[in-house]
Amino acid sequence: MILDLIVTGSDDGYTAEVPTVKGCESWAHTDEEAIEKTIELLVFYLKLKNRKDIKIDLARRTKNKFIYKLVFEK
């Protein structure tokens, strides 16, 4: 399974979300922390056993937005 993870930067921090999973989003002061929090939510929502099975690849980058591909078996 492959899902998009979108990280958007603003003046006060970063928002990370998985648009295909309703409610799977978080905010933090750093992009790494926002990504980590969102992946924790994804693991919970999808009832995954191991977070380490998720591979994160940067797909695209614009001015203030990063789009990652989350690759894992479900």
mmCIF file as gemmi writes it, N, C-alpha and C atoms, coordinates in Angstrom:
data_model
loop_
_atom_site.group_PDB
_atom_site.id
_atom_site.type_symbol
_atom_site.label_atom_id
_atom_site.label_alt_id
_atom_site.label_comp_id
_atom_site.label_asym_id
_atom_site.label_entity_id
_atom_site.label_seq_id
_atom_site.pdbx_PDB_ins_code
_atom_site.Cartn_x
_atom_site.Cartn_y
_atom_site.Cartn_z
_atom_site.occupancy
_atom_site.B_iso_or_equiv
_atom_site.pdbx_formal_charge
_atom_site.auth_seq_id
_atom_site.auth_asym_id
_atom_site.pdbx_PDB_model_num
ATOM 1 N N . MET Axp A 1 ? 0.844 -1.162 0 1 0 ? 1 A 1
ATOM 2 C CA . MET Axp A 1 ? 0 0 0 1 0 ? 1 A 1
ATOM 3 C C . MET Axp A 1 ? 0.894 1.231 0 1 0 ? 1 A 1
ATOM 4 N N . ILE Axp A 2 ? 0.479 2.235 -0.747 1 0 ? 2 A 1
ATOM 5 C CA . ILE Axp A 2 ? 1.214 3.494 -0.812 1 0 ? 2 A 1
ATOM 6 C C . ILE Axp A 2 ? 0.24 4.63 -0.512 1 0 ? 2 A 1
ATOM 7 N N . LEU Axp A 3 ? 0.598 5.469 0.449 1 0 ? 3 A 1
ATOM 8 C CA . LEU Axp A 3 ? -0.209 6.629 0.804 1 0 ? 3 A 1
ATOM 9 C C . LEU Axp A 3 ? 0.644 7.885 0.735 1 0 ? 3 A 1
ATOM 10 N N . ASP Axp A 4 ? 0.009 9.014 0.452 1 0 ? 4 A 1
ATOM 11 C CA . ASP Axp A 4 ? 0.703 10.297 0.451 1 0 ? 4 A 1
ATOM 12 C C . ASP Axp A 4 ? 0.721 10.881 1.858 1 0 ? 4 A 1
ATOM 13 N N . LEU Axp A 5 ? 1.824 11.506 2.205 1 0 ? 5 A 1
ATOM 14 C CA . LEU Axp A 5 ? 1.96 12.284 3.43 1 0 ? 5 A 1
ATOM 15 C C . LEU Axp A 5 ? 2.351 13.682 2.987 1 0 ? 5 A 1
ATOM 16 N N . ILE Axp A 6 ? 1.532 14.663 3.325 1 0 ? 6 A 1
ATOM 17 C CA . ILE Axp A 6 ? 1.776 16.04 2.898 1 0 ? 6 A 1
ATOM 18 C C . ILE Axp A 6 ? 2.174 16.864 4.113 1 0 ? 6 A 1
ATOM 19 N N . VAL Axp A 7 ? 3.329 17.51 4.017 1 0 ? 7 A 1
ATOM 20 C CA . VAL Axp A 7 ? 3.835 18.361 5.091 1 0 ? 7 A 1
ATOM 21 C C . VAL Axp A 7 ? 3.86 19.787 4.571 1 0 ? 7 A 1
ATOM 22 N N . THR Axp A 8 ? 3.166 20.675 5.285 1 0 ? 8 A 1
ATOM 23 C CA . THR Axp A 8 ? 3.068 22.077 4.884 1 0 ? 8 A 1
ATOM 24 C C . THR Axp A 8 ? 3.678 22.946 5.963 1 0 ? 8 A 1
ATOM 25 N N . GLY Axp A 9 ? 4.598 23.81 5.555 1 0 ? 9 A 1
ATOM 26 C CA . GLY Axp A 9 ? 5.243 24.717 6.495 1 0 ? 9 A 1
ATOM 27 C C . GLY Axp A 9 ? 4.552 26.071 6.522 1 0 ? 9 A 1
ATOM 28 N N . SER Axp A 10 ? 4.533 26.68 7.702 1 0 ? 10 A 1
ATOM 29 C CA . SER Axp A 10 ? 3.985 28.028 7.845 1 0 ? 10 A 1
ATOM 30 C C . SER Axp A 10 ? 4.891 28.803 8.794 1 0 ? 10 A 1
ATOM 31 N N . ASP Axp A 11 ? 4.498 30.014 9.126 1 0 ? 11 A 1
ATOM 32 C CA . ASP Axp A 11 ? 5.327 30.836 10.004 1 0 ? 11 A 1
ATOM 33 C C . ASP Axp A 11 ? 5.435 30.296 11.427 1 0 ? 11 A 1
ATOM 34 N N . ASP Axp A 12 ? 4.412 29.557 11.862 1 0 ? 12 A 1
ATOM 35 C CA . ASP Axp A 12 ? 4.41 29.093 13.246 1 0 ? 12 A 1
ATOM 36 C C . ASP Axp A 12 ? 4.676 27.601 13.413 1 0 ? 12 A 1
ATOM 37 N N . GLY Axp A 13 ? 4.956 26.869 12.35 1 0 ? 13 A 1
ATOM 38 C CA . GLY Axp A 13 ? 5.255 25.445 12.479 1 0 ? 13 A 1
ATOM 39 C C . GLY Axp A 13 ? 4.908 24.665 11.232 1 0 ? 13 A 1
ATOM 40 N N . TYR Axp A 14 ? 4.67 23.364 11.404 1 0 ? 14 A 1
ATOM 41 C CA . TYR Axp A 14 ? 4.416 22.46 10.286 1 0 ? 14 A 1
ATOM 42 C C . TYR Axp A 14 ? 3.163 21.629 10.555 1 0 ? 14 A 1
ATOM 43 N N . THR Axp A 15 ? 2.413 21.392 9.498 1 0 ? 15 A 1
ATOM 44 C CA . THR Axp A 15 ? 1.261 20.508 9.543 1 0 ? 15 A 1
ATOM 45 C C . THR Axp A 15 ? 1.552 19.329 8.64 1 0 ? 15 A 1
ATOM 46 N N . ALA Axp A 16 ? 1.315 18.12 9.144 1 0 ? 16 A 1
ATOM 47 C CA . ALA Axp A 16 ? 1.493 16.907 8.353 1 0 ? 16 A 1
ATOM 48 C C . ALA Axp A 16 ? 0.166 16.17 8.325 1 0 ? 16 A 1
ATOM 49 N N . GLU Axp A 17 ? -0.192 15.641 7.151 1 0 ? 17 A 1
ATOM 50 C CA . GLU Axp A 17 ? -1.464 14.933 7.031 1 0 ? 17 A 1
ATOM 51 C C . GLU Axp A 17 ? -1.386 13.824 5.998 1 0 ? 17 A 1
ATOM 52 N N . VAL Axp A 18 ? -2.196 12.794 6.228 1 0 ? 18 A 1
ATOM 53 C CA . VAL Axp A 18 ? -2.415 11.739 5.25 1 0 ? 18 A 1
ATOM 54 C C . VAL Axp A 18 ? -3.854 11.943 4.775 1 0 ? 18 A 1
ATOM 55 N N . PRO Axp A 19 ? -4.047 12.582 3.606 1 0 ? 19 A 1
ATOM 56 C CA . PRO Axp A 19 ? -5.389 12.982 3.174 1 0 ? 19 A 1
ATOM 57 C C . PRO Axp A 19 ? -6.379 11.837 2.995 1 0 ? 19 A 1
ATOM 58 N N . THR Axp A 20 ? -5.906 10.654 2.694 1 0 ? 20 A 1
ATOM 59 C CA . THR Axp A 20 ? -6.819 9.531 2.455 1 0 ? 20 A 1
ATOM 60 C C . THR Axp A 20 ? -7.325 8.887 3.742 1 0 ? 20 A 1
ATOM 61 N N . VAL Axp A 21 ? -6.758 9.264 4.886 1 0 ? 21 A 1
ATOM 62 C CA . VAL Axp A 21 ? -7.203 8.735 6.175 1 0 ? 21 A 1
ATOM 63 C C . VAL Axp A 21 ? -7.771 9.908 6.975 1 0 ? 21 A 1
ATOM 64 N N . LYS Axp A 22 ? -9.081 9.936 7.118 1 0 ? 22 A 1
ATOM 65 C CA . LYS Axp A 22 ? -9.759 11.044 7.775 1 0 ? 22 A 1
ATOM 66 C C . LYS Axp A 22 ? -9.252 11.241 9.205 1 0 ? 22 A 1
ATOM 67 N N . GLY Axp A 23 ? -8.856 12.471 9.523 1 0 ? 23 A 1
ATOM 68 C CA . GLY Axp A 23 ? -8.391 12.796 10.864 1 0 ? 23 A 1
ATOM 69 C C . GLY Axp A 23 ? -6.935 12.5 11.131 1 0 ? 23 A 1
ATOM 70 N N . CYS Axp A 24 ? -6.221 12.008 10.143 1 0 ? 24 A 1
ATOM 71 C CA . CYS Axp A 24 ? -4.813 11.653 10.336 1 0 ? 24 A 1
ATOM 72 C C . CYS Axp A 24 ? -3.947 12.859 9.981 1 0 ? 24 A 1
ATOM 73 N N . GLU Axp A 25 ? -3.843 13.785 10.937 1 0 ? 25 A 1
ATOM 74 C CA . GLU Axp A 25 ? -3.033 14.977 10.74 1 0 ? 25 A 1
ATOM 75 C C . GLU Axp A 25 ? -2.539 15.478 12.085 1 0 ? 25 A 1
ATOM 76 N N . SER Axp A 26 ? -1.448 16.23 12.052 1 0 ? 26 A 1
ATOM 77 C CA . SER Axp A 26 ? -0.899 16.78 13.28 1 0 ? 26 A 1
ATOM 78 C C . SER Axp A 26 ? -0.118 18.049 12.969 1 0 ? 26 A 1
ATOM 79 N N . TRP Axp A 27 ? 0.176 18.793 14.031 1 0 ? 27 A 1
ATOM 80 C CA . TRP Axp A 27 ? 0.942 20.03 13.931 1 0 ? 27 A 1
ATOM 81 C C . TRP Axp A 27 ? 2.103 19.946 14.908 1 0 ? 27 A 1
ATOM 82 N N . ALA Axp A 28 ? 3.236 20.554 14.537 1 0 ? 28 A 1
ATOM 83 C CA . ALA Axp A 28 ? 4.397 20.61 15.431 1 0 ? 28 A 1
ATOM 84 C C . ALA Axp A 28 ? 5.296 21.775 15.017 1 0 ? 28 A 1
ATOM 85 N N . HIS Axp A 29 ? 6.259 22.068 15.864 1 0 ? 29 A 1
ATOM 86 C CA . HIS Axp A 29 ? 7.203 23.155 15.58 1 0 ? 29 A 1
ATOM 87 C C . HIS Axp A 29 ? 8.208 22.772 14.497 1 0 ? 29 A 1
ATOM 88 N N . THR Axp A 30 ? 8.523 21.468 14.37 1 0 ? 30 A 1
ATOM 89 C CA . THR Axp A 30 ? 9.472 21.019 13.351 1 0 ? 30 A 1
ATOM 90 C C . THR Axp A 30 ? 8.782 20.038 12.404 1 0 ? 30 A 1
ATOM 91 N N . ASP Axp A 31 ? 9.31 19.946 11.189 1 0 ? 31 A 1
ATOM 92 C CA . ASP Axp A 31 ? 8.714 19.027 10.22 1 0 ? 31 A 1
ATOM 93 C C . ASP Axp A 31 ? 8.904 17.57 10.642 1 0 ? 31 A 1
ATOM 94 N N . GLU Axp A 32 ? 10.056 17.24 11.231 1 0 ? 32 A 1
ATOM 95 C CA . GLU Axp A 32 ? 10.298 15.87 11.668 1 0 ? 32 A 1
ATOM 96 C C . GLU Axp A 32 ? 9.303 15.437 12.738 1 0 ? 32 A 1
ATOM 97 N N . GLU Axp A 33 ? 9.014 16.326 13.674 1 0 ? 33 A 1
ATOM 98 C CA . GLU Axp A 33 ? 8.074 16.005 14.743 1 0 ? 33 A 1
ATOM 99 C C . GLU Axp A 33 ? 6.645 15.85 14.202 1 0 ? 33 A 1
ATOM 100 N N . ALA Axp A 34 ? 6.272 16.704 13.257 1 0 ? 34 A 1
ATOM 101 C CA . ALA Axp A 34 ? 4.938 16.6 12.642 1 0 ? 34 A 1
ATOM 102 C C . ALA Axp A 34 ? 4.794 15.282 11.892 1 0 ? 34 A 1
ATOM 103 N N . ILE Axp A 35 ? 5.833 14.884 11.175 1 0 ? 35 A 1
ATOM 104 C CA . ILE Axp A 35 ? 5.812 13.613 10.446 1 0 ? 35 A 1
ATOM 105 C C . ILE Axp A 35 ? 5.69 12.445 11.418 1 0 ? 35 A 1
ATOM 106 N N . GLU Axp A 36 ? 6.481 12.47 12.476 1 0 ? 36 A 1
ATOM 107 C CA . GLU Axp A 36 ? 6.465 11.374 13.454 1 0 ? 36 A 1
ATOM 108 C C . GLU Axp A 36 ? 5.097 11.238 14.12 1 0 ? 36 A 1
ATOM 109 N N . LYS Axp A 37 ? 4.5 12.356 14.513 1 0 ? 37 A 1
ATOM 110 C CA . LYS Axp A 37 ? 3.178 12.322 15.144 1 0 ? 37 A 1
ATOM 111 C C . LYS Axp A 37 ? 2.119 11.772 14.192 1 0 ? 37 A 1
ATOM 112 N N . THR Axp A 38 ? 2.194 12.176 12.929 1 0 ? 38 A 1
ATOM 113 C CA . THR Axp A 38 ? 1.21 11.726 11.947 1 0 ? 38 A 1
ATOM 114 C C . THR Axp A 38 ? 1.36 10.239 11.664 1 0 ? 38 A 1
ATOM 115 N N . ILE Axp A 39 ? 2.579 9.757 11.604 1 0 ? 39 A 1
ATOM 116 C CA . ILE Axp A 39 ? 2.793 8.334 11.373 1 0 ? 39 A 1
ATOM 117 C C . ILE Axp A 39 ? 2.304 7.519 12.576 1 0 ? 39 A 1
ATOM 118 N N . GLU Axp A 40 ? 2.494 8.035 13.785 1 0 ? 40 A 1
ATOM 119 C CA . GLU Axp A 40 ? 1.944 7.354 14.961 1 0 ? 40 A 1
ATOM 120 C C . GLU Axp A 40 ? 0.426 7.237 14.861 1 0 ? 40 A 1
ATOM 121 N N . LEU Axp A 41 ? -0.236 8.306 14.429 1 0 ? 41 A 1
ATOM 122 C CA . LEU Axp A 41 ? -1.685 8.261 14.23 1 0 ? 41 A 1
ATOM 123 C C . LEU Axp A 41 ? -2.064 7.245 13.16 1 0 ? 41 A 1
ATOM 124 N N . LEU Axp A 42 ? -1.316 7.212 12.067 1 0 ? 42 A 1
ATOM 125 C CA . LEU Axp A 42 ? -1.593 6.276 10.984 1 0 ? 42 A 1
ATOM 126 C C . LEU Axp A 42 ? -1.481 4.833 11.467 1 0 ? 42 A 1
ATOM 127 N N . VAL Axp A 43 ? -0.455 4.547 12.237 1 0 ? 43 A 1
ATOM 128 C CA . VAL Axp A 43 ? -0.28 3.203 12.794 1 0 ? 43 A 1
ATOM 129 C C . VAL Axp A 43 ? -1.484 2.834 13.655 1 0 ? 43 A 1
ATOM 130 N N . PHE Axp A 44 ? -1.964 3.78 14.459 1 0 ? 44 A 1
ATOM 131 C CA . PHE Axp A 44 ? -3.131 3.535 15.303 1 0 ? 44 A 1
ATOM 132 C C . PHE Axp A 44 ? -4.395 3.337 14.466 1 0 ? 44 A 1
ATOM 133 N N . TYR Axp A 45 ? -4.663 4.247 13.517 1 0 ? 45 A 1
ATOM 134 C CA . TYR Axp A 45 ? -5.885 4.173 12.712 1 0 ? 45 A 1
ATOM 135 C C . TYR Axp A 45 ? -5.955 2.9 11.871 1 0 ? 45 A 1
ATOM 136 N N . LEU Axp A 46 ? -4.827 2.492 11.298 1 0 ? 46 A 1
ATOM 137 C CA . LEU Axp A 46 ? -4.813 1.315 10.429 1 0 ? 46 A 1
ATOM 138 C C . LEU Axp A 46 ? -4.505 0.03 11.193 1 0 ? 46 A 1
ATOM 139 N N . LYS Axp A 47 ? -4.294 0.139 12.502 1 0 ? 47 A 1
ATOM 140 C CA . LYS Axp A 47 ? -4.017 -1.013 13.366 1 0 ? 47 A 1
ATOM 141 C C . LYS Axp A 47 ? -2.815 -1.82 12.869 1 0 ? 47 A 1
ATOM 142 N N . LEU Axp A 48 ? -1.759 -1.088 12.545 1 0 ? 48 A 1
ATOM 143 C CA . LEU Axp A 48 ? -0.525 -1.736 12.103 1 0 ? 48 A 1
ATOM 144 C C . LEU Axp A 48 ? 0.24 -2.246 13.316 1 0 ? 48 A 1
ATOM 145 N N . LYS Axp A 49 ? 0.971 -3.322 13.135 1 0 ? 49 A 1
ATOM 146 C CA . LYS Axp A 49 ? 1.711 -3.915 14.252 1 0 ? 49 A 1
ATOM 147 C C . LYS Axp A 49 ? 3.075 -3.278 14.452 1 0 ? 49 A 1
ATOM 148 N N . ASN Axp A 50 ? 3.709 -2.856 13.369 1 0 ? 50 A 1
ATOM 149 C CA . ASN Axp A 50 ? 5.076 -2.366 13.47 1 0 ? 50 A 1
ATOM 150 C C . ASN Axp A 50 ? 5.255 -1.107 12.647 1 0 ? 50 A 1
ATOM 151 N N . ARG Axp A 51 ? 5.606 -0.014 13.29 1 0 ? 51 A 1
ATOM 152 C CA . ARG Axp A 51 ? 5.812 1.262 12.609 1 0 ? 51 A 1
ATOM 153 C C . ARG Axp A 51 ? 7.051 1.218 11.711 1 0 ? 51 A 1
ATOM 154 N N . LYS Axp A 52 ? 7.994 0.365 12.047 1 0 ? 52 A 1
ATOM 155 C CA . LYS Axp A 52 ? 9.245 0.299 11.296 1 0 ? 52 A 1
ATOM 156 C C . LYS Axp A 52 ? 9.068 -0.289 9.901 1 0 ? 52 A 1
ATOM 157 N N . ASP Axp A 53 ? 7.916 -0.888 9.631 1 0 ? 53 A 1
ATOM 158 C CA . ASP Axp A 53 ? 7.641 -1.431 8.303 1 0 ? 53 A 1
ATOM 159 C C . ASP Axp A 53 ? 7.272 -0.352 7.291 1 0 ? 53 A 1
ATOM 160 N N . ILE Axp A 54 ? 7.062 0.874 7.752 1 0 ? 54 A 1
ATOM 161 C CA . ILE Axp A 54 ? 6.688 1.977 6.863 1 0 ? 54 A 1
ATOM 162 C C . ILE Axp A 54 ? 7.954 2.647 6.348 1 0 ? 54 A 1
ATOM 163 N N . LYS Axp A 55 ? 8.082 2.726 5.026 1 0 ? 55 A 1
ATOM 164 C CA . LYS Axp A 55 ? 9.207 3.42 4.402 1 0 ? 55 A 1
ATOM 165 C C . LYS Axp A 55 ? 8.719 4.781 3.915 1 0 ? 55 A 1
ATOM 166 N N . ILE Axp A 56 ? 9.517 5.818 4.138 1 0 ? 56 A 1
ATOM 167 C CA . ILE Axp A 56 ? 9.14 7.184 3.78 1 0 ? 56 A 1
ATOM 168 C C . ILE Axp A 56 ? 10.076 7.674 2.686 1 0 ? 56 A 1
ATOM 169 N N . ASP Axp A 57 ? 9.488 8.056 1.539 1 0 ? 57 A 1
ATOM 170 C CA . ASP Axp A 57 ? 10.274 8.573 0.417 1 0 ? 57 A 1
ATOM 171 C C . ASP Axp A 57 ? 9.74 9.944 0.014 1 0 ? 57 A 1
ATOM 172 N N . LEU Axp A 58 ? 10.644 10.911 -0.157 1 0 ? 58 A 1
ATOM 173 C CA . LEU Axp A 58 ? 10.254 12.238 -0.627 1 0 ? 58 A 1
ATOM 174 C C . LEU Axp A 58 ? 9.924 12.152 -2.105 1 0 ? 58 A 1
ATOM 175 N N . ALA Axp A 59 ? 8.709 12.546 -2.471 1 0 ? 59 A 1
ATOM 176 C CA . ALA Axp A 59 ? 8.28 12.465 -3.864 1 0 ? 59 A 1
ATOM 177 C C . ALA Axp A 59 ? 8.406 13.815 -4.572 1 0 ? 59 A 1
ATOM 178 N N . ARG Axp A 60 ? 7.894 14.871 -3.935 1 0 ? 60 A 1
ATOM 179 C CA . ARG Axp A 60 ? 7.925 16.204 -4.543 1 0 ? 60 A 1
ATOM 180 C C . ARG Axp A 60 ? 8.129 17.257 -3.474 1 0 ? 60 A 1
ATOM 181 N N . ARG Axp A 61 ? 8.567 18.421 -3.949 1 0 ? 61 A 1
ATOM 182 C CA . ARG Axp A 61 ? 8.754 19.547 -3.044 1 0 ? 61 A 1
ATOM 183 C C . ARG Axp A 61 ? 8.39 20.825 -3.779 1 0 ? 61 A 1
ATOM 184 N N . THR Axp A 62 ? 7.613 21.666 -3.108 1 0 ? 62 A 1
ATOM 185 C CA . THR Axp A 62 ? 7.333 23.001 -3.632 1 0 ? 62 A 1
ATOM 186 C C . THR Axp A 62 ? 7.845 24.005 -2.609 1 0 ? 62 A 1
ATOM 187 N N . LYS Axp A 63 ? 7.443 25.241 -2.74 1 0 ? 63 A 1
ATOM 188 C CA . LYS Axp A 63 ? 7.976 26.287 -1.875 1 0 ? 63 A 1
ATOM 189 C C . LYS Axp A 63 ? 7.817 25.977 -0.387 1 0 ? 63 A 1
ATOM 190 N N . ASN Axp A 64 ? 6.621 25.657 0.057 1 0 ? 64 A 1
ATOM 191 C CA . ASN Axp A 64 ? 6.405 25.393 1.48 1 0 ? 64 A 1
ATOM 192 C C . ASN Axp A 64 ? 5.698 24.062 1.729 1 0 ? 64 A 1
ATOM 193 N N . LYS Axp A 65 ? 5.72 23.161 0.74 1 0 ? 65 A 1
ATOM 194 C CA . LYS Axp A 65 ? 5.02 21.889 0.868 1 0 ? 65 A 1
ATOM 195 C C . LYS Axp A 65 ? 5.926 20.746 0.416 1 0 ? 65 A 1
ATOM 196 N N . PHE Axp A 66 ? 5.952 19.683 1.225 1 0 ? 66 A 1
ATOM 197 C CA . PHE Axp A 66 ? 6.685 18.466 0.897 1 0 ? 66 A 1
ATOM 198 C C . PHE Axp A 66 ? 5.688 17.338 0.783 1 0 ? 66 A 1
ATOM 199 N N . ILE Axp A 67 ? 5.792 16.533 -0.256 1 0 ? 67 A 1
ATOM 200 C CA . ILE Axp A 67 ? 4.912 15.384 -0.426 1 0 ? 67 A 1
ATOM 201 C C . ILE Axp A 67 ? 5.765 14.127 -0.377 1 0 ? 67 A 1
ATOM 202 N N . TYR Axp A 68 ? 5.46 13.289 0.609 1 0 ? 68 A 1
ATOM 203 C CA . TYR Axp A 68 ? 6.167 12.037 0.807 1 0 ? 68 A 1
ATOM 204 C C . TYR Axp A 68 ? 5.266 10.877 0.41 1 0 ? 68 A 1
ATOM 205 N N . LYS Axp A 69 ? 5.868 9.768 0.037 1 0 ? 69 A 1
ATOM 206 C CA . LYS Axp A 69 ? 5.148 8.513 -0.208 1 0 ? 69 A 1
ATOM 207 C C . LYS Axp A 69 ? 5.454 7.586 0.962 1 0 ? 69 A 1
ATOM 208 N N . LEU Axp A 70 ? 4.4 7.077 1.59 1 0 ? 70 A 1
ATOM 209 C CA . LEU Axp A 70 ? 4.537 6.094 2.65 1 0 ? 70 A 1
ATOM 210 C C . LEU Axp A 70 ? 4.28 4.732 2.034 1 0 ? 70 A 1
ATOM 211 N N . VAL Axp A 71 ? 5.255 3.857 2.08 1 0 ? 71 A 1
ATOM 212 C CA . VAL Axp A 71 ? 5.157 2.539 1.454 1 0 ? 71 A 1
ATOM 213 C C . VAL Axp A 71 ? 5.184 1.486 2.552 1 0 ? 71 A 1
ATOM 214 N N . PHE Axp A 72 ? 4.157 0.61 2.56 1 0 ? 72 A 1
ATOM 215 C CA . PHE Axp A 72 ? 4.093 -0.456 3.548 1 0 ? 72 A 1
ATOM 216 C C . PHE Axp A 72 ? 3.125 -1.523 3.116 1 0 ? 72 A 1
ATOM 217 N N . GLU Axp A 73 ? 3.211 -2.666 3.775 1 0 ? 73 A 1
ATOM 218 C CA . GLU Axp A 73 ? 2.293 -3.78 3.543 1 0 ? 73 A 1
ATOM 219 C C . GLU Axp A 73 ? 1.139 -3.684 4.502 1 0 ? 73 A 1
ATOM 220 N N . LYS Axp A 74 ? -0.065 -3.86 4.016 1 0 ? 74 A 1
ATOM 221 C CA . LYS Axp A 74 ? -1.259 -3.862 4.889 1 0 ? 74 A 1
ATOM 222 C C . LYS Axp A 74 ? -2.073 -5.082 4.589 1 0 ? 74 A 1
